[in-house]
Amino acid sequence: MDYIIQAYLIYLPLSVLITFWVGRTLFKNGRRFIFDIMNQNAPLTNSVNTLMVVGFYLVNMGFAVFTLKIAGDLDNYRMLIEALSFKVGLVIVFVGGMHFFYLYLFFRQRHKIKEEKG
């Protein structure tokens, strides 16, 4: 089997696994922040939390698929591992960036609400 095909067969499931693991963690643990921001409104919290995790999955999976192509030829396993480490590392950095972006939004909104309550 071609090395590039092997790389794709490893990269895609690994990217999906990383994305869903982080998304699930954010979904479970982020609910408390959203609940506080939404003034303890449970139905609204559940809706917002679900919409945010779906958006997280779509953006990150889109990024993983968008960056699927491996430029050049892979002639041996060393090159395959190097290409995979770059690709998977890129996905991890992107997912981490999305995580911090969501945290920024949560804390910014929370701070804004606390200022309004005074």
KOLLUM-172171 format. One line per field, with one value per residue: residue number from 1; x, z negated, y of N, C-alpha, C in turn. Coordinates in Angstrom, 2 decimals. Example, Ala and Ser with C-alpha at 12.3 -4.5 7.8 and 13.67 -1.06 7.14 Angstrom:
pos	(1,2)
n_east	(13.19,12.85)
n_up	(-7.80,-7.08)
n_north	(-5.69,-2.25)
ca_east	(12.30,13.67)
ca_up	(-7.80,-7.14)
ca_north	(-4.50,-1.06)
c_east	(13.20,12.90)
c_up	(-7.80,-7.87)
c_north	(-3.30,0.03)
This chain:
pos	(1,2,3,4,5,6,7,8,9,10,11,12,13,14,15,16,17,18,19,20,21,22,23,24,25,26,27,28,29,30,31,32,33,34,35,36,37,38,39,40,41,42,43,44,45,46,47,48,49,50,51,52,53,54,55,56,57,58,59,60,61,62,63,64,65,66,67,68,69,70,71,72,73,74,75,76,77,78,79,80,81,82,83,84,85,86,87,88,89,90,91,92,93,94,95,96,97,98,99,100,101,102,103,104,105,106,107,108,109,110,111,112,113,114,115,116,117,118)
n_east	(0.84,0.49,2.50,1.42,-1.34,-1.49,-0.74,-2.93,-4.93,-4.24,-4.08,-6.69,-8.58,-7.25,-7.30,-10.07,-10.59,-9.10,-10.40,-13.06,-12.66,-11.66,-13.82,-15.93,-15.00,-15.00,-17.75,-18.86,-17.56,-17.70,-20.29,-20.97,-19.85,-21.32,-23.87,-23.69,-23.24,-25.62,-27.46,-28.37,-30.24,-31.37,-32.52,-31.75,-28.98,-28.36,-29.07,-27.33,-24.84,-24.89,-25.08,-22.65,-20.76,-21.33,-20.65,-17.92,-17.06,-17.64,-16.00,-13.40,-13.24,-13.62,-11.29,-9.37,-9.95,-9.64,-6.92,-5.85,-4.30,-1.11,1.83,4.14,6.11,6.00,8.47,9.33,8.97,9.94,9.59,6.83,6.07,7.12,5.60,3.04,3.35,3.62,1.13,-0.79,0.08,-0.49,-3.29,-3.76,-2.75,-4.52,-7.02,-6.50,-6.21,-8.85,-10.10,-9.02,-10.03,-12.80,-12.79,-11.95,-14.18,-16.18,-15.25,-15.08,-17.76,-18.87,-17.58,-18.58,-21.33,-21.21,-20.26,-22.44,-24.35,-23.22)
n_up	(0.00,0.73,-0.73,-1.21,-1.19,-3.45,-5.35,-5.20,-6.11,-8.73,-9.66,-9.33,-11.06,-13.52,-13.74,-13.89,-16.29,-18.18,-17.89,-18.65,-21.27,-22.60,-22.07,-23.39,-26.03,-26.37,-26.08,-28.31,-30.54,-30.02,-30.30,-32.86,-32.94,-30.91,-31.98,-34.17,-32.81,-31.39,-33.30,-35.00,-33.46,-32.49,-30.12,-28.03,-28.41,-27.80,-25.09,-23.95,-24.64,-23.22,-20.57,-20.41,-20.66,-18.39,-16.41,-17.02,-16.36,-13.59,-12.56,-13.31,-12.19,-9.54,-9.14,-9.50,-7.34,-5.23,-5.32,-4.56,-2.34,-1.49,-0.63,1.90,2.23,0.27,-0.64,-2.44,-5.76,-7.66,-6.50,-6.33,-9.05,-9.83,-8.22,-9.20,-11.89,-11.59,-10.41,-12.31,-14.54,-13.69,-13.64,-16.38,-17.47,-16.26,-17.30,-20.01,-19.88,-19.19,-21.52,-23.45,-22.34,-22.74,-25.57,-26.03,-24.98,-26.77,-29.32,-28.79,-28.25,-30.70,-32.44,-31.45,-32.06,-34.88,-35.38,-34.54,-36.43,-38.59)
n_north	(-1.18,2.22,4.80,7.35,6.88,5.25,7.16,8.91,7.17,6.91,9.55,10.80,9.28,9.73,12.53,12.92,11.56,13.11,15.60,14.96,14.07,16.36,18.10,16.78,16.94,19.73,20.15,18.80,20.05,22.77,23.52,24.46,27.04,28.28,28.04,29.76,32.18,32.39,33.11,31.03,29.65,26.77,25.41,27.18,27.17,24.47,24.41,26.36,25.26,22.83,23.80,25.17,23.07,21.58,23.44,23.65,21.03,21.04,23.12,22.27,19.67,20.31,21.80,19.76,18.05,19.83,20.33,17.94,17.01,15.80,17.16,16.34,13.30,10.33,8.26,6.39,4.93,6.70,9.23,9.17,9.16,11.64,13.38,12.80,13.61,16.34,17.03,16.06,17.47,20.06,19.95,19.55,21.95,23.75,22.87,23.36,26.14,26.83,26.01,27.81,30.14,29.79,29.77,32.39,33.79,32.90,33.89,36.60,37.28,36.57,38.35,40.75,40.51,40.43,42.99,44.50,43.77,44.87)
ca_east	(0.00,1.19,2.74,0.49,-2.63,-1.32,-0.76,-4.32,-5.70,-3.88,-4.35,-8.11,-9.16,-6.59,-7.85,-11.44,-10.50,-8.66,-11.46,-14.21,-12.27,-11.63,-15.18,-16.70,-14.52,-15.54,-19.20,-19.15,-17.04,-18.05,-21.69,-21.04,-19.59,-22.46,-24.99,-23.47,-23.42,-27.03,-28.28,-28.91,-31.33,-30.93,-32.82,-30.90,-27.62,-28.23,-29.10,-26.08,-23.74,-24.98,-24.74,-21.22,-19.97,-21.53,-19.80,-16.54,-16.82,-17.65,-14.82,-12.19,-13.22,-13.39,-9.87,-8.63,-10.16,-9.08,-5.46,-5.53,-3.30,0.30,2.61,5.33,6.02,6.53,9.19,9.63,8.20,10.44,8.91,5.42,5.96,7.37,4.42,1.94,3.58,3.31,-0.32,-1.51,0.47,-1.26,-4.66,-3.75,-2.60,-5.77,-8.03,-6.13,-6.57,-10.31,-10.41,-8.74,-10.98,-14.05,-12.58,-11.95,-15.56,-16.88,-14.84,-15.44,-19.20,-19.11,-17.12,-19.53,-22.55,-20.93,-20.18,-23.80,-25.03,-22.56)
ca_up	(0.00,0.87,-2.01,-1.37,-1.57,-4.86,-6.14,-5.26,-6.93,-10.13,-9.97,-9.47,-12.33,-14.65,-13.80,-14.38,-17.70,-18.94,-17.84,-19.45,-22.68,-23.11,-22.01,-24.47,-27.28,-26.43,-26.25,-29.69,-31.53,-29.68,-30.63,-34.09,-32.58,-30.14,-32.93,-34.92,-31.89,-30.98,-34.49,-35.50,-32.59,-32.05,-28.72,-27.17,-28.58,-27.04,-23.67,-23.58,-24.77,-22.09,-19.35,-20.42,-20.40,-16.98,-15.67,-17.27,-15.54,-12.18,-12.22,-13.44,-11.20,-8.26,-9.07,-9.32,-5.96,-4.34,-5.33,-4.37,-1.29,-1.84,0.54,2.17,2.11,-0.92,-0.11,-3.49,-6.99,-8.34,-5.89,-6.72,-10.45,-9.85,-7.64,-10.16,-13.08,-11.21,-10.21,-13.58,-15.36,-13.20,-14.13,-17.83,-17.70,-15.85,-18.31,-21.21,-19.62,-19.30,-22.95,-24.10,-21.81,-23.48,-26.93,-25.95,-24.84,-28.03,-30.38,-28.39,-28.48,-32.15,-33.01,-31.00,-32.85,-36.26,-35.40,-34.41,-37.70,-39.40)
ca_north	(0.00,3.48,5.48,8.48,6.30,4.86,8.38,9.36,6.23,7.18,10.96,11.13,8.80,10.39,13.89,12.80,11.18,14.28,16.60,14.54,14.01,17.73,18.61,16.16,17.53,21.09,20.05,18.42,20.99,24.15,23.77,25.27,28.43,28.78,28.12,31.01,33.30,32.44,33.39,29.77,29.22,25.45,25.10,28.00,26.65,23.23,24.74,27.05,24.30,21.90,24.53,25.46,21.87,21.24,24.38,23.24,19.85,21.40,23.92,21.47,18.60,20.98,22.11,18.50,17.58,20.86,20.21,16.52,16.73,15.75,17.59,15.55,11.84,9.68,7.11,5.41,5.15,7.90,10.37,9.05,9.60,13.08,14.05,12.65,14.44,17.73,17.16,15.89,18.62,21.20,19.78,19.77,23.39,24.39,22.53,24.12,27.54,26.93,25.88,29.08,31.12,29.60,30.25,33.85,34.23,32.64,34.81,37.96,37.43,36.49,39.61,41.76,40.35,40.81,44.45,45.02,43.56,45.84)
c_east	(0.88,1.34,1.77,-0.89,-2.57,-1.39,-2.18,-5.16,-5.37,-4.33,-5.83,-8.73,-8.54,-7.11,-9.28,-11.43,-10.12,-9.78,-12.63,-13.87,-12.27,-13.04,-16.05,-16.29,-15.05,-17.04,-19.55,-18.75,-17.40,-19.47,-21.82,-20.80,-20.79,-23.67,-24.90,-23.74,-24.89,-27.98,-29.04,-30.15,-30.91,-31.28,-31.95,-29.45,-27.41,-28.21,-27.80,-24.91,-23.73,-24.59,-23.24,-20.38,-20.14,-20.66,-18.33,-16.18,-16.72,-16.39,-13.56,-12.12,-13.03,-11.92,-9.05,-8.76,-9.52,-7.56,-4.99,-4.35,-1.88,1.09,3.85,5.08,6.58,7.17,9.50,8.84,8.68,9.72,7.41,5.22,6.17,6.17,3.24,2.13,3.28,1.81,-1.09,-1.16,-0.29,-2.71,-4.73,-3.62,-3.89,-6.88,-7.75,-6.46,-8.07,-10.74,-10.17,-9.63,-12.32,-13.91,-12.59,-13.38,-16.35,-16.54,-15.16,-16.92,-19.52,-18.72,-18.10,-20.82,-22.34,-20.81,-21.57,-24.58,-24.47,-22.29)
c_up	(0.00,-0.50,-2.25,-1.78,-3.03,-5.77,-6.28,-6.18,-8.41,-10.53,-10.22,-10.76,-13.56,-14.83,-14.34,-15.87,-18.57,-19.01,-18.73,-20.94,-23.29,-23.12,-23.13,-25.83,-27.44,-26.70,-27.71,-30.68,-31.26,-30.06,-31.87,-33.82,-31.85,-31.05,-33.74,-34.03,-31.53,-32.17,-34.96,-34.72,-31.93,-30.58,-27.74,-27.23,-27.74,-25.54,-23.20,-23.62,-23.60,-20.78,-19.28,-20.11,-18.95,-16.10,-15.82,-16.40,-14.06,-11.77,-12.26,-12.44,-9.80,-8.07,-8.80,-7.89,-4.96,-4.23,-5.11,-3.43,-1.84,-0.58,0.69,2.01,0.78,-0.46,-1.16,-4.75,-7.77,-7.81,-6.25,-8.14,-10.55,-9.31,-8.60,-11.39,-12.78,-11.11,-11.52,-14.54,-14.97,-13.69,-15.63,-18.16,-17.35,-16.86,-19.61,-21.06,-19.72,-20.76,-23.67,-23.59,-22.54,-24.93,-26.99,-25.85,-26.13,-29.08,-30.05,-28.66,-29.97,-32.83,-32.67,-31.83,-34.29,-36.40,-35.35,-35.71,-38.79,-40.78)
c_north	(1.24,4.17,6.63,7.97,5.86,6.08,8.91,8.48,6.35,8.58,11.25,10.58,9.47,11.81,13.88,12.49,12.38,15.32,16.21,14.45,15.42,18.32,18.06,16.74,18.95,21.07,19.76,19.51,22.44,24.52,24.64,26.74,29.03,28.95,29.41,32.22,33.49,32.61,32.15,29.30,27.90,25.14,25.89,27.53,25.40,23.49,25.37,26.09,23.32,22.59,24.83,24.22,21.42,22.16,24.03,22.03,20.22,22.15,23.06,20.32,19.17,21.32,20.85,17.99,18.54,20.73,18.77,16.29,16.80,16.07,16.71,14.06,11.39,8.37,6.04,5.78,6.37,9.13,10.35,9.56,11.11,13.86,13.97,13.53,15.90,17.93,17.07,17.03,19.87,21.13,20.05,21.26,24.13,24.13,23.28,25.59,27.77,26.86,27.21,30.20,31.02,30.07,31.76,34.39,34.05,33.69,36.26,38.23,37.41,37.80,40.74,41.71,40.77,42.31,45.08,44.87,44.48,45.52)
